[in-house]
Amino acid sequence: MDTAHDAAELHVSRTDHDDGWTVAVDLHPVNDEAVTAEVVDDTAIIALDTPMVRTEFDVALPDSGGTASLHNGVLVVEGPALNTSAPGR
């Protein structure tokens, strides 16, 4: 990833399952050690800190309650089944 990349150019995929959902963000070739991710409500806040790039961006999640993990340059956020019983959903 170089300075010309931004959050809009990332490869983000979303998968819904019977028991939850998964959002994957491909950050390759950034090393896992250069990535910090935090889930706040229905947003993943991702910070990159490399010699070439220092930036932070948000990725929308389908619902709140997700947990993030990083595996070989891919950020994976997994959450429980979507809350369809809440008002306004």
C-alpha positions as CSV (number, residue, x, y, z in Angstrom):
1,M,0.0,0.0,0.0
2,D,1.4,3.4,-0.9
3,T,0.3,7.0,-0.2
4,A,-2.0,6.9,-3.3
5,H,-4.2,4.3,-1.6
6,D,-7.1,5.2,0.6
7,A,-10.0,3.5,2.3
8,A,-12.1,3.7,-0.9
9,E,-9.5,1.6,-2.8
10,L,-9.4,-1.3,-0.2
11,H,-10.7,-4.7,-1.0
12,V,-13.5,-5.2,1.6
13,S,-15.8,-8.2,1.5
14,R,-18.8,-9.0,3.6
15,T,-20.3,-12.4,4.2
16,D,-23.6,-13.1,6.1
17,H,-24.0,-16.5,7.9
18,D,-26.9,-18.0,9.8
19,D,-25.0,-17.5,13.1
20,G,-23.3,-14.1,12.3
21,W,-21.4,-12.0,9.7
22,T,-17.8,-11.5,8.6
23,V,-16.1,-8.4,7.1
24,A,-12.7,-8.9,5.7
25,V,-10.3,-6.0,4.7
26,D,-7.2,-6.9,2.6
27,L,-4.4,-4.7,3.8
28,H,-1.6,-6.6,2.1
29,P,1.3,-5.9,1.7
30,V,1.2,-4.1,5.1
31,N,2.7,-6.2,7.9
32,D,0.4,-7.1,10.8
33,E,2.7,-5.3,13.2
34,A,1.9,-2.0,11.4
35,V,-1.9,-2.3,11.8
36,T,-4.0,-1.3,14.8
37,A,-7.8,-2.1,14.6
38,E,-10.5,-1.2,17.0
39,V,-14.3,-1.9,16.7
40,V,-16.5,0.8,18.0
41,D,-20.2,0.1,17.6
42,D,-20.7,-0.6,13.9
43,T,-17.4,0.8,12.7
44,A,-13.9,-0.7,12.5
45,I,-11.3,2.0,13.0
46,I,-8.1,0.9,11.3
47,A,-4.7,2.7,11.7
48,L,-1.7,2.0,9.6
49,D,1.8,3.1,10.7
50,T,4.5,2.2,8.2
51,P,7.6,4.1,7.1
52,M,5.7,5.0,3.9
53,V,2.2,5.4,5.2
54,R,0.7,6.7,8.4
55,T,-3.1,7.0,8.2
56,E,-6.4,6.0,9.8
57,F,-9.7,5.2,8.2
58,D,-13.1,3.6,9.1
59,V,-14.8,0.6,7.6
60,A,-18.6,0.3,8.1
61,L,-19.8,-3.0,9.7
62,P,-23.2,-4.6,9.3
63,D,-24.0,-4.3,13.0
64,S,-22.3,-3.7,16.4
65,G,-20.7,-6.4,18.5
66,G,-18.0,-7.5,16.2
67,T,-14.5,-8.6,17.2
68,A,-11.4,-8.0,15.1
69,S,-8.4,-10.1,14.3
70,L,-5.5,-9.8,11.9
71,H,-4.1,-12.7,9.8
72,N,-1.3,-12.2,7.3
73,G,-2.4,-8.7,6.2
74,V,-6.1,-9.4,6.3
75,L,-8.3,-7.8,9.0
76,V,-11.2,-10.0,9.8
77,V,-14.1,-8.7,11.9
78,E,-16.7,-11.2,13.0
79,G,-20.0,-10.5,14.7
80,P,-23.2,-12.2,15.8
81,A,-26.3,-12.6,13.7
82,L,-27.8,-9.3,12.7
83,N,-30.2,-7.9,15.2
84,T,-33.3,-7.8,13.1
85,S,-35.7,-7.4,16.0
86,A,-34.5,-3.9,17.0
87,P,-36.8,-1.0,16.1
88,G,-36.0,0.6,12.8
89,R,-34.4,-2.5,11.3
